């Protein structure tokens, strides 16, 4: 029998190298196409995700700020600025409110403090800032505002939101200001607006003021002068 010897065909080294180079080019092209598609999708999705995350963070910040505002306003007390004052130390305007409440906080001393919620500059915009100072009876001479020296400002609500206040007494009529009255307002409305569009947002709220009479009125028999109500100035 004749042996049939099969020759093994040897591939040309140049053909092997050429085929490998083609595979590399194809793989590189596919990788570039995939990366380009991912970059396109990411460029469309990532800004929307960032905007959504920013809105959520701002909404949480406003919610926490409103909770602090409502808690402060609800705890306002009937404390006169000095012995000769007929009404409580309370000055409410559309963009600010000043009142007295029991001091709170881990570093606060026992007693009363004067709180002021008002707008202040913040990084080129306006923000609602909470400032406080210990309460002591003020001198009867001069205006009350001239003796107030607030400290420890804390930003509660930042742009693009803006806070406005309104006040209602026993007649349930809302007013833009409450000053010079013999009593505290029964309710205070906290309105949240978009600073750019001035649109009222659904997170706006209102709170009841817990205190109605001063301690001196409760203790006096009869409560001389405490039943006389004076309408707040507009």
BELBELMO-V860827 format. One record per residue. N is the residue number from 1. RES is the residue in three letters. OMEGA is omega as a letter, one per 20 degrees, with the letter a starting at -180 (none if undefined). BURIAL is b if it has 9 or more other ideal C-beta (glycine too) atoms within 8 Angstrom, else e. Layout:
N/RES/OMEGA/BURIAL ; N/RES/OMEGA/BURIAL
This chain:
1/UNK/r/e ; 2/UNK/r/e ; 3/UNK/r/e ; 4/UNK/a/e ; 5/UNK/r/e ; 6/UNK/r/e ; 7/UNK/r/e ; 8/UNK/r/e ; 9/UNK/r/e ; 10/UNK/r/e ; 11/UNK/r/e ; 12/UNK/r/e ; 13/UNK/r/e ; 14/UNK/r/e ; 15/UNK/r/e ; 16/UNK/r/b ; 17/UNK/r/e ; 18/UNK/r/e ; 19/UNK/r/e ; 20/UNK/r/e ; 21/UNK/r/e ; 22/UNK/r/e ; 23/UNK/r/e ; 24/UNK/r/e ; 25/UNK/r/e ; 26/UNK/r/e ; 27/UNK/r/e ; 28/UNK/r/e ; 29/UNK/r/e ; 30/UNK/r/e ; 31/UNK/r/e ; 32/UNK/r/e ; 33/UNK/r/e ; 34/UNK/r/e ; 35/UNK/r/e ; 36/UNK/r/e ; 37/UNK/r/e ; 38/UNK/r/e ; 39/UNK/r/e ; 40/UNK/r/e ; 41/UNK/a/e ; 42/UNK/a/e ; 43/UNK/r/e ; 44/UNK/a/e ; 45/UNK/a/e ; 46/UNK/r/e ; 47/UNK/r/e ; 48/UNK/r/e ; 49/UNK/r/e ; 50/UNK/r/e ; 51/UNK/r/e ; 52/UNK/r/e ; 53/UNK/r/e ; 54/UNK/r/e ; 55/UNK/r/e ; 56/UNK/r/e ; 57/UNK/r/e ; 58/UNK/r/b ; 59/UNK/r/b ; 60/UNK/r/e ; 61/UNK/r/b ; 62/UNK/r/b ; 63/UNK/r/b ; 64/UNK/r/e ; 65/UNK/r/b ; 66/UNK/r/b ; 67/UNK/r/e ; 68/UNK/r/b ; 69/UNK/a/b ; 70/UNK/r/b ; 71/UNK/r/e ; 72/UNK/a/b ; 73/UNK/a/b ; 74/UNK/a/b ; 75/UNK/r/b ; 76/UNK/a/b ; 77/UNK/a/b ; 78/UNK/a/b ; 79/UNK/r/b ; 80/UNK/a/b ; 81/UNK/r/e ; 82/UNK/a/b ; 83/UNK/a/e ; 84/UNK/a/e ; 85/UNK/a/b ; 86/UNK/a/e ; 87/UNK/a/b ; 88/UNK/r/b ; 89/UNK/a/b ; 90/UNK/a/b ; 91/UNK/a/b ; 92/UNK/r/b ; 93/UNK/a/b ; 94/UNK/a/e ; 95/UNK/a/e ; 96/UNK/r/b ; 97/UNK/r/b ; 98/UNK/a/b ; 99/UNK/a/b ; 100/UNK/r/b ; 101/UNK/r/b ; 102/UNK/a/e ; 103/UNK/r/b ; 104/UNK/r/e ; 105/UNK/a/e ; 106/UNK/a/e ; 107/UNK/a/e ; 108/UNK/r/e ; 109/UNK/r/e ; 110/UNK/a/e ; 111/UNK/a/e ; 112/UNK/r/b ; 113/UNK/r/b ; 114/UNK/a/b ; 115/UNK/r/b ; 116/UNK/r/b ; 117/UNK/a/b ; 118/UNK/r/b ; 119/UNK/r/b ; 120/UNK/r/e ; 121/UNK/r/e ; 122/UNK/r/b ; 123/UNK/r/e ; 124/UNK/r/e ; 125/UNK/r/b ; 126/UNK/r/b ; 127/UNK/r/b ; 128/UNK/a/b ; 129/UNK/r/b ; 130/UNK/r/b ; 131/UNK/a/b ; 132/UNK/r/b ; 133/UNK/r/b ; 134/UNK/r/b ; 135/UNK/r/b ; 136/UNK/r/e ; 137/UNK/a/e ; 138/UNK/r/e ; 139/UNK/a/e ; 140/UNK/a/e ; 141/UNK/r/e ; 142/UNK/a/e ; 143/UNK/r/e ; 144/UNK/a/b ; 145/UNK/a/e ; 146/UNK/a/e ; 147/UNK/a/b ; 148/UNK/r/b ; 149/UNK/a/e ; 150/UNK/a/b ; 151/UNK/r/e ; 152/UNK/r/e ; 153/UNK/r/b ; 154/UNK/r/e ; 155/UNK/r/b ; 156/UNK/a/b ; 157/UNK/a/b ; 158/UNK/r/b ; 159/UNK/j/b ; 160/UNK/a/e ; 161/UNK/r/b ; 162/UNK/a/b ; 163/UNK/r/b ; 164/UNK/a/b ; 165/UNK/r/b ; 166/UNK/a/b ; 167/UNK/r/b ; 168/UNK/r/b ; 169/UNK/a/b ; 170/UNK/r/e ; 171/UNK/r/e ; 172/UNK/r/e ; 173/UNK/a/e ; 174/UNK/r/e ; 175/UNK/r/b ; 176/UNK/r/e ; 177/UNK/r/b ; 178/UNK/a/b ; 179/UNK/r/b ; 180/UNK/a/e ; 181/UNK/r/b ; 182/UNK/a/e ; 183/UNK/r/b ; 184/UNK/r/b ; 185/UNK/r/b ; 186/UNK/a/b ; 187/UNK/r/b ; 188/UNK/r/b ; 189/UNK/r/b ; 190/UNK/a/b ; 191/UNK/r/b ; 192/UNK/r/b ; 193/UNK/r/b ; 194/UNK/a/b ; 195/UNK/a/b ; 196/UNK/a/e ; 197/UNK/a/e ; 198/UNK/r/e ; 199/UNK/r/e ; 200/UNK/a/e ; 201/UNK/a/b ; 202/UNK/r/e ; 203/UNK/r/b ; 204/UNK/a/b ; 205/UNK/r/e ; 206/UNK/a/e ; 207/UNK/r/b ; 208/UNK/r/e ; 209/UNK/a/b ; 210/UNK/a/e ; 211/UNK/r/e ; 212/UNK/a/e ; 213/UNK/r/b ; 214/UNK/r/b ; 215/UNK/r/e ; 216/UNK/r/e ; 217/UNK/a/b ; 218/UNK/a/e ; 219/UNK/a/e ; 220/UNK/r/b ; 221/UNK/i/e ; 222/UNK/a/e ; 223/UNK/a/b ; 224/UNK/r/e ; 225/UNK/a/e ; 226/UNK/a/b ; 227/UNK/r/e ; 228/UNK/a/e ; 229/UNK/r/e ; 230/UNK/a/b ; 231/UNK/r/e ; 232/UNK/r/b ; 233/UNK/r/e ; 234/UNK/none/e
